[in-house]
Amino acid sequence: MVRKKLQFIVSVWVVAGLLNVFAGTQVLAKTVEVFPNVFTIVHGEGSDSNSTFIITKEGVIVVDTRVSPMEAKKVMAEIRKHTQLPILYTINTHYHGDHTFGNQVFRGSKTIIAHKNVRRALTGSAGKDHLDRFKSFKIEGLDEVTVTPPNMVFEKRMEVYAGEYHLQLIHRRGHTNGDLFIHLKELKAVIAGDLIFNGQFPYMGDGYVSEWIDALHYMEDQDVEMVIPGHGDVGGKPLIIAMKHYLLNLRSLVQGQINDGASLQKAKETLHPVLKEKYKNFGKAERIDGNIERTYLELSLKEGS
Ligand SMILES: [Zn+2]
C-alpha cells in the first residue's frame, strides 16, 4: 500500500442548519479524504466528535459513530457516496456517547469492536445513566438512541485485517479507562480517538493524567506522520506533541500548587487564568476548571498513597 500525500478533498455538507458552534466561530462539518479511501468527518453537528471510515476491497470499517442515530445516518450517507460495499466492522475508540450513540445504525456490521471497559460502561444501567447525562446537554436526536454496546472486546491489543488494510488496535488508559487508538502502520497514521483533542481543551472528567501522558509518549514513539484526533482537524505528529505538552504543563502546574499547600479551590483560582492565557487559541475554555480538578485529585491521591 503506497502512502500518498494528504488530500484535502472536502465535501462540505451543504445543508442549512448544519452549522456547529466551535470556539465562538461557526465551522462546517466536512469530510476529509486523509488518504485514498480513508475519510474523516470533522466538526460534526450536535457534538463535534470525529468519525472515520475506511473503504477496503472487502467492505467498510467505521471508527466512532457520532452522537445520535441521526448523525450516524449522515456518516452512512457519506460512506454511500463512495461505495455500496457492506460495513464490515465498527470500532469505538472509547465509551463516550459522542463516539458511540450512533452505533445502532451500524448494527448491520454484526461486529462492534472496543476495549472491554467500553462494553461495561455502555451495558445496563451504566449505559442508561450515560445516555441520561448526554440528554441533559440538550443534544438533538438523543431520544432515538438505543444504547448499543460493543459485542467484540479485547484487553490490550487486537489486530484487524480487512482487504488491503491492517489495523492495530492498541489499548492505553488515558482519556478514559477504555481508550484504544488505531495504528495504520503502512500509512504511518493513527486514529487517536480522544487521546487527542486538536485546538481545544480536552474533556478530562474520566481521565488519568499521568497514564494519558504515557499513552501519548507511546504513540509519539511509533512511526507516525498523520494523526486523526477525536475532536478537531486532522494533522501531523505535532498534534501528539501538543496534547502531551498541555498535559505535562497542567500536571506540573497543579503539582506546584499541591506542593505549596494550595486547596483545590485556590489551585483553580490561580491556574485558570494562567492556562487560559497560555492556551488562548484553544476552544472549550469552560473545561479548564475540570482539568485542574481531575489532575489535582489524581496527584493528591498519589501523595496520599
Ligand atoms: Zn471522549
Residues whose N, C-alpha, C, O or C-beta is under 5 A from the ligand:
A	BS01	ZN	H96 D194
